[in-house]
């Protein structure tokens, strides 16, 4: 497989710098197979207004979600609006850890435009929705993608 990518609009240079720093740190940790999803260090790479976009469920909310999941017909579980939630932070980190791809780069490719590249090892590779969440939760609009 060739490289996959997301191109996106950069509307906040400081936020892009934080995204880029996170990308290269998690890239390094993934190459060492050393990503620990529940390590609190990952939170430090994100501003508060980015973190609030993730789902931070309480125990009661998780129990309610599990109940709704079981009560929903199997063929509707991934499409039912009542089961749709934002990514939870730890699950995004875990998805990066377990995705079957290498992180390639996160760079500014022009004034106001960035690009995240990753290289899947094979198909299927675990999907690209964690990258999409990472970009969109930072407030950046995805302009094009090859995934």
C-alpha positions in Angstrom: 0.0 0.0 0.0 1.1 3.6 -0.6 1.0 6.4 1.8 -2.3 7.7 3.0 -2.9 11.3 4.1 -5.2 14.0 5.3 -4.7 17.6 4.1 -6.3 20.2 6.3 -6.7 23.9 6.8 -4.6 25.4 9.5 -6.5 28.2 11.2 -4.4 28.4 14.4 -0.6 28.2 14.3 -0.1 27.5 18.0 -2.6 24.7 17.9 -0.9 23.3 14.8 2.4 23.3 16.6 0.9 21.3 19.5 -0.7 18.8 17.0 2.6 18.5 15.2 4.6 17.9 18.5 2.0 15.3 19.6 2.3 13.6 16.2 6.1 13.2 16.3 6.1 12.1 20.0 3.5 9.4 19.4 5.3 8.4 16.1 8.5 7.8 18.1 6.6 5.9 20.9 4.9 3.7 18.3 8.2 2.9 16.6 9.4 1.6 20.0 6.1 -0.1 20.6 5.8 1.9 23.8 2.5 3.7 23.6 0.5 3.4 26.9 -3.0 4.6 26.2 -3.8 5.6 29.7 -0.6 7.5 30.4 -1.5 11.0 31.5 1.4 12.5 29.6 -0.7 12.5 26.4 -3.2 15.0 27.8 -0.4 17.6 28.1 -0.2 17.9 24.3 -3.7 19.2 24.0 -5.3 22.5 25.0 -8.4 22.4 27.2 -10.8 23.4 24.5 -9.6 20.5 22.4 -9.8 18.0 25.2 -13.5 18.9 25.9 -14.4 17.6 22.4 -13.6 14.1 23.5 -16.0 11.9 25.4 -15.0 11.6 29.1 -17.7 9.2 30.4 -18.5 8.6 34.0 -19.0 5.0 35.2 -22.8 5.6 35.1 -22.5 6.9 31.5 -20.5 3.8 30.5 -23.1 1.5 32.1 -25.9 3.3 30.3 -24.1 3.1 27.0 -23.5 -0.6 27.5 -27.2 -1.1 28.2 -28.2 0.9 25.1 -25.7 -1.1 23.1 -27.1 -4.5 24.2 -30.7 -3.3 23.6 -30.0 -2.1 20.1 -30.3 -4.7 17.3 -26.9 -5.8 16.1 -27.4 -4.5 12.6 -28.1 -1.0 13.9 -25.3 -0.7 16.5 -22.8 1.2 14.4 -25.4 3.5 12.7 -27.9 4.2 15.5 -27.8 8.0 16.5 -28.4 7.1 20.1 -25.1 5.2 20.2 -23.0 7.8 18.5 -20.4 9.4 20.8 -17.3 11.5 20.2 -14.0 9.6 20.5 -12.9 9.1 24.1 -9.4 10.3 24.5 -7.8 7.0 25.7 -9.5 5.1 22.8 -7.9 7.5 20.3 -4.4 6.9 21.8 -5.1 3.1 21.8 -6.2 3.2 18.2 -2.9 4.9 17.3 -1.0 2.3 19.2 -2.8 -0.7 17.6 -3.3 0.7 14.1 -1.4 -1.3 11.5 0.5 1.7 10.0 3.5 3.8 10.5 3.3 7.5 11.2 5.1 9.3 8.4 4.8 13.1 8.8 2.8 16.1 10.0 3.9 19.2 8.2 2.8 22.5 7.0 2.7 22.2 3.2 1.7 25.8 2.4 0.5 28.9 4.2 -2.7 27.8 6.0 -2.5 24.1 4.9 -1.2 21.0 6.7 -0.8 17.4 5.9 -0.6 14.3 8.0 0.8 11.2 6.3 0.7 7.6 7.4 1.7 4.4 5.8 -0.5 1.3 6.2 1.2 -2.0 6.4 -1.6 -3.8 4.6 -5.4 -3.7 4.1 -7.3 -3.5 6.4 -5.1 -1.5 8.7 -7.5 -0.4 11.4 -9.0 2.7 9.8 -8.2 6.4 9.7 -10.9 7.7 12.0 -8.5 8.4 14.9 -6.5 10.7 12.5 -9.7 12.4 11.5 -10.7 13.0 15.1 -7.2 14.3 15.9 -7.4 16.8 13.1 -11.1 17.9 13.5 -11.0 18.1 17.3 -8.1 20.6 16.9 -10.6 22.7 15.0 -9.0 22.1 11.6 -11.1 21.4 8.5 -10.1 18.4 6.4 -9.7 19.5 2.8 -8.8 16.2 1.1 -7.8 12.7 2.0 -6.5 9.5 0.6 -7.2 6.8 3.1 
